[in-house]
Amino acid sequence: MSAQPYLDYAATTPLDARVAAVMRQFHGPEAHFANPASRHPAGRKAAAAVAEAEAQMLSMLGASGYRITWTSGATEADNLAILGFARALAKRDSARRRILVGAADHSAVLAAASACREYGFDVVSLGVEADGRLDIDALKAQLDDTVALVSITHVNNETGVIEDIAAISEWVHAHGAKLHVDAAQSAGRIPLAANAMQADFISLSAHKFYGPNGIGALCHHPAVRLEPLLHGGGQQRGLRSGTLPVALIAAMAQAFQLADDAAEQARQRALQTRLREGLGNLGGVVLNGRRDGSAHILNVSFAGVHGAALQSALADLAVGFGSACSSHHGPSHVLRAMRRPDALAHAAVRLSLGRFTQPDDIDQAIEFISRVVSELRASSPVWREIDQGESVASVYAVTTPLEFA
């Protein structure tokens, strides 16, 4: 390929030039570079910029009555919501000692929930359907007055599956539990409204929507108590000590204000369809997820291809293999939760699009991946069986429904 297409937007996005311009306003001796905790005029200007950014974020989130606690990213926001809430309940010796998480949630959520066991909490992993959606019946069956918190991913970072947060929040709150939503992949891409979703905590990360790395946020309802994970100067109402990175905060707010509109979402959907159909022409291409998922993520498995050989052959193409945060630990836990056999999970590729993806990027990726897959299949006995009429399901002993690209 002459100019390599970038199709790993779910891992991180390029910094939008308009966001970079905002960051530059806070660098240099003439800028608002001061510590916002300082009481002199320069510090007060920096503090005002932080307050303005919080107001912008809450307005865009439709989160009247909520607060923003700035973090280093969604991972820290997930930990502050889950561990911080659990520790606050443990401190009060609450009888609610169960946490429910989705089996396909991000590893940051799963690890944070697991850490709550140290404080006497039981963690229940909720299964997902074959298409990646949360098993709602399993959720309803687990909800009772011992549940403290339910954590749900709005848009799955590997499959793009979208959960109905508003409906889930009704069931969760009907049992007196609190709801945490990991919105790292939905923020800036599909509409978010905290008041409509009725989430108690929402985790965000700027670099997922064209902002800088190193800054995230937890949007949370002030009535829900949290214990801090970091201790020091008591910044951010004592919830997260440390000097606030004013430039990053202002940049994150600007990035969120530049959220993809309906036209951009439709453009990305058309590109995703073009990509799915182009790869689907190979045959034996399993769709991991749903066609009505987020427009920016496509996850497919190539039957008849050895996973390690595929990943090696695609090493120079900017795509993902599972989550970028946990891609070195065997088959994707998300695809395993969907009951994909390991052989198909290893042969999965996540292709994610964004604001700067062009049709030529899609066409180059289709051409390159198609050539690689065809070459690998030429010497594959598994593909020979499929090519001679055996179904993908029977060859891989799949017991759940499969959809093909």
N, C-alpha and C positions, 0 to 999 in steps of 0.2 A: 504494500500500500504506500502511496506517495505521501499523503498527509493522513496520519493516523486519526481516525474518529475517536472521540471520547464518549464512551457509553457507560460511564460509571458514576452518574450523578447521584445515585442513592448513597454512595460512599462519601462523596463530598462534591460541592459545586464550585465553579469558578467564582471569584470575587467580581461582582458587578461593578463596572467603572463608576457608576453613580454612588455606590456605597463607599468605594475607595476615596472618592472626592470628599465625602463627609468625614472620613477618618483623618484626612490630611488637615482638616480644620483644628484638630486637637494635637498636632505635633509641631514642635518648634517653640522658641521663646516668646513669640507673639501670639501663640494659640492658647486655648483654654486647657492647658496641660496640668493644672494644679490638682492637688489632692482634694477631692470633694468633702473630706472631713475637716479640712482647714477652715478657720473662721475669717480669714482675711478676704478681701474682695475677689482675688483670683480663685480661691477655694469656693467662694459662694457662687461664682459663675459656673465652675465645674459641677457643683451640686445642682444648680438649676438645669444644666444640660441633662444630668441623670434623671431628674424629676420629669423633665419634658419627655425623655425617652420612655419612661415608665407610663406616662399618660398616653403616649402614642401607641405603645404596645397594648395597653388595656382597651383602648378605643378600637383598635383593629381586631382584637380578640372578642369584642363584644362582652367584656368582662367587668361590667360596672360592679363596684363593691369588692372586687378582688385586689390582690397585691402582687407585685413582681419581686421575686428574690433572684438577683443575678448570680449565675453560676459559671463554671468553666465550660459547660456544655450539657447536653441532655443526659449523659451518664451521671454526672453529679446531681442534676435535677431529679432524676429517677431515684437516686440514693437518698437525697434529702427528703423527698416525699414519702418513700416507703420506710426507710430506716428511721427517719426523723419522726414520723407519725407513730411507728411501732414503739420507739423508745419513750415517746410522750405517754402512750397508753400504759406501758410497763411501769413507768414512774408513778402513775395513778392507780396501779394494780387493777386495771380494767378487766372485766370478765370476758371481753371480746379478745380472743387470742387466736383467730384464724385469718389467714391471708390467702386470697384466691388470685392466681395468675394464669395467663394463657400459656399453654405448652409451646406456642409459636411466638411468644413475646421475645423482645430483644434480650440478649444475654445480660445487659445491665440491669434490667428489671428482674430477671430470674436470679441473678447473683445477689442483688440487694434483698430480695424476698428471702432467699436462703439464709442470709446473714441474720435475719430476724429470729431464727430459731434459737440463737444465743440468748434472746430475751424471753424465751418461753412460748414462742408462737409456733403454731402448726401451719405449714405451707401446703396448699392443695393446688396441683397443676390441672388445669381444665383442658380437656382434649379439643381438637378441632376436627371439622368435617374434612372429607377428601379434597375439597376445593380450597381449603385453608381457612374457612370461616370458623369463628368460635362456635363450639357446640353449646347452643343456648340452653338446651335441655339439661346439660351437665351443670351449667351455671345455676339455673333455677333450683336444681336438686341440692346444690351445696349451700344455697343462701339460707341463713337462719340468724338468730340473735347472738350467735357466737362469732360471726364474721366481722372483723374490724375493717378490712380494706379489700377492695377488688381492683386489680390493675389490668388495664386493657390497652392494647396498641391500636391506635386509630387506623393507620395505614401500615400494613406489615412491611418491614424494610426489605424482605427478600421476595415476596410474592406480589405486593401491591394490593392485597385484599383489604377492603374497607369495611370496618365494623360500624354498626348502627349504635353510636354512643348514646344518643338521646333515649332510645328504647332501653338499652342496658342500664342507664342511670336510674330509670324509674324503678326497675326491679331491685337494684342495689340499695337505693335510698328507702324503698318500702320496708326493707329489713334493718334499717338504721345503720348500715355500713357506709363507708366513704369510698369514693371512686377516684382512682388515679388514671390519667390518660397520657400515654406516651404519644405525643403528636410530632415527633421529630421529622417524620416523612410526610405529614399532611400540611404542616404549617407553611404558608406561602404558596401552596399548590391547590388546595381545595378549601372552601369556606370553613372557618372555625368560629364558633360562637359559644363561649364558655357558659353564658347564662342559659342558652338553649340546650346545650349538652348537659348542664347541671353537674359538671365535673368539679370535684373538690380540689384536684391538683392537675395541672397540665405541664408536661415537660417539653421544652423547646431547645433547639440548637441552631445557631445562626448559620453555620457552614453548610447546613442542609438546604438553605434557601438563599444562596448567593451572598451571604455575609461572611465575615472573617472567622477563622478557626479560633478556638479558645474562649468563646463567650456563648453562654446559653442562659436559660431562665426557667424558673419554676413559677408559674402563675397559680396562686392558691387563695382559697377563701380564708380571711383572717380569723374567722371563728373556729377554725380547725387548728388545734395546737400542734406544734412541731418542736422537737428538740434539735439543736444545732449539731452538725457533724464536725464543724471547725470552730476552734476557740481562739480568741485573741482580743482584738480591739473592740469587739461588739458592734461592728458595722451591720447595716441592714437589719435594724431592730433586734440585733443579737442573734439572728438566724444564720448569718454567714460572714464571719469575720474576715478581714482582709481589705486592702486598699482597692477601691473600685476602679476598673480600667475604663475610664470615661470614653476614650476613643472607640473602644470595642462596643460599649453599650450604645453609643449614638449610632454606630454603624449597624448594629443589629436592628434597632428600631427603624432605621431607614430601609434596610433590606426587607423587613416585614411590610413596610408601607408599599413596596414595589411588588407585592404579591401578584402572581400570575392571574390575569383576568380571564373571562370566559373565552375570549378569542384565542388567547395563548394556550389555554387548556385544550381547546378544540384542535389547535394546530398540533400539539403534542399527541393527542389521541390519534390523529390521522397518521402521524409518523409511526406511532406504535403499531397501528394496524398494518401499515406498509411493511414493517419489520416482521411482525408475526406471520403475515401471509407469505412473505418472501422466504422465510425460513421454513414455513410449513410445506412449501413445495418439495422439500427433501423427502417428506414422508417419515412416519415414525417419530415425530417431534411432539413430545408430551407437554401440554400446558400446565404449569404449576401455579395455580391461582385461578382467577376468574376474568372473563372478558370485560366485566363491568368494574374491575378494580381501578386503581389509580392509573392515570394516563402515562405516568412517567416510568413505570416498572413493568418489565416483561421477563418472566422466568420460565425457561423451557429446558427439558431434558432430551438429549439425543439418544434414542434407542440404538443399540448395536454399536456403541462406541465406548471404549474403556475410558473411565473418568480421568485417570492420571495422564493418559496419552492426549486427551482432549485439552486438558488444562495446560500441558506443556506446549502443544501446538498453537494455542491461543495466547501464549504468554506475552506477546508483543501487542495484543489488542486490549485496549482499556475497557474491560468488562469485569464483572464480579463473579465470584464463585461462592455463593452463600453470603453471609454478612461479612463486611470488611473487618469487623471487630473480632470475628471468631472463625475466620476461614482456614485456620491452620490446625483445627482440632477435629478432623474427620468429617464425615457426611453432615450436611446441614441438619441441625436439630429441628428446624422448621419443616423441612421435607420429611424427616422421620416422623414428626407429629402428624403429618398428612398421610402417613403410612406408605410412603414411597420406599421401595426396596433400596438398599444401599447402592446397588449398581446403578440405578437410575438417578439417585440423589447425587452420586459422584459425577455423573455425566450431565449435571445441570449447569446452566449459565444464566446469570442475571444480567440483563441489558437494561440500563436505565438512561432516560433521556432528560433533556432540560431546555432551558430558554435559548441556548445557543446551538442546539442540535439542528442540523440542516438535512434536507433530503439526500444530499450526496453522502453524508455520513452514514445514513441508513443503507444506501445502496452499496457502499464500500464494505460495510459490515456483513451484509447478506452475501456478497460475492466471496469474501474471505472465509467466513464461517462455513459456507456451503462447500467450498473447495476442500477445506480441512476435514469436514465431516465425511465427505464422499471418499477422500483418500483413506481415512481410518476405517471406514466401513468396507472398503475393498478387500481387506484381509481379515474381516471379522466373521467368525463362525456364527455368532449370535445374530448378526445382521443377515447372514445367509438364510437362517431359519425364517426370519421375518419376511425376507424378500421372497421366500418360497411359499408364503401363505400363512405361517403361524402368526397369531396375534401377539402384540407387544405384551398384553396382559398375561397370556399363557407362558410366554418365554420367560418373563420376569416373575411369574407367580404372584401377580398383583391381585388382591382380593377386593379392592375398592374401585369405584368408577374412575376411568381416565378420560380426559378431554385432550384432543389434539389440536395443535396450532393450525 
